[in-house]
Amino acid sequence: MWKKIGLGVLLLLVVFGLWQRELVSYGWMQARGQLRILWNTKPVSEVLANPAFPDSLKQKIELIQEIKRFAIDSLGLDKSGSYESFYNQQGKPILWVITAAQPYQLVARQWHFPILGTFSYKGFFEKDRADTTVAELKREGLDTRIGEVSAWSTLGFLNDPILSSFLDRPVGSLAELIIHELTHGTLFIKNSLEYNENLADFVGEYGALRFLAMKYGVNSIPYRDYLATKSFYERYDGHILRGTQTLDSLYRTFKPTMAIAVKDSLKWQTIRQIVVSSDTLTDERSKDPVRSLKKRRLDKLNLPNNAYFIGYLTYRKQQNRFRQEFDNQFGGNFKRYLTYLKQTYPSL
């Protein structure tokens, strides 16, 4: 009997593998990439005890430990085994994410994954495979974007390591990153990517400000620089989100009979105007350069496309919603707000 059951299970696995060959292949690639990283991590205690490791970088690792304790003790995020190990990237990127969108609609390509749900981006530990996927999407006529990823969360399924690239970040950006990823491990709603990313952005920024105020004080350079950075990017986000509304309004005027050349001309003219008008944004940061779209060459090959704007809709569209809910309904009490979110929304 057990032999028959075993053969039946094996047959089902073979059928599933043939039916979902691409999904199985992709899953194996992701697992292999993640395991390669985890296999080559070192415990933080070992790195801190290594005399060959620079003191300046050890201080950043200790700072990450402090940020994590703050996120758990003061913000109420879930306890986690993440950021207790270290992975040296040797100066190389290790993960790429692609997004794609319809050429004349702000509609993202969706990818579906068992258990995790639907995502409007797809990650790759292998650059060649990411490039192949981008080429396939372009052949479908989609706008595409590929970018290196500085961090990711395994949502508590695994213990995520500190990546060596983290250590190059200023303290405010580092705090925001760690708290953002720990938020994913605390609350992640299936098939609600926009909600998840906007929430993690909100918590990351709020938590970073509180951490900087606690550690350095509100009059310190780290706090004031992070506040200036946050203020600049809020203006930048608002500019891009207004641009998405302009593009959406334009695309709604397109008729099926309209010539492709006319659609393209109107599309790129509008995007170029969004880029040029970003020149009016002011920046009070003391060190960081202005990183806005105006730095791009204003030609079709380098202008951002719909996939770029989709990214802003995914990560930044709901920021005001969280701020208003947090302030108006919970009076700025973050632990009460987090408890409400965890009770209201079922997490993975």
Helices and strands as residue ranges (DSSP letters): H 2-19, H 21-39, E 42-43, H 44-49, H 55-73, E 85-87, E 96-101, E 111-113, E 117-119, E 122-124, H 127-139, E 143-148, E 162-163, G 164-168, H 171-186, H 193-215, H 221-252, H 260-277, G 278-280, G 293-295, H 306-316, H 319-330, H 334-344
